[in-house]
Amino acid sequence: MTEAVSGAVPASAPAPRLAFGIGPDGTYTRFGQVAAFVLGLLTTFACLPLVVVGALLYTRAETRFAEDPARARTLVNWSWISIAAPVLIAAVAVAAVAAMKG
């Protein structure tokens, strides 16, 4: 009753942190779409099974977004890791080979 009299406004909860490349509604942003396509394509050449893992993780995250955004965010982050790691490892390997041939 005192809230109505004093005019105090209850504090709103902070907006949840979003996963990389994901908008507030749980869909890819334009940048996220481009990055996922490029990294997925490069990962396909480096390590095909990880592309499948990344796709499965993101698909699972889409179904979880409405009920458990924190878990969905974790799944999306792991999907990004699964498609980015082989590209980074391949880049380091190419740089190492280039340095050895030097």
Secondary structure, DSSP 8 states (H G I E B T S, - for coil): -HHHHHT------------TTB-TTSSB-HHHHHHHHHHHHHHHHH-HHHHHHHHHHHHHHHHHTTT-HHHHHHHHHHHHHHHHHHHHHHHHHHHHHHHHH-
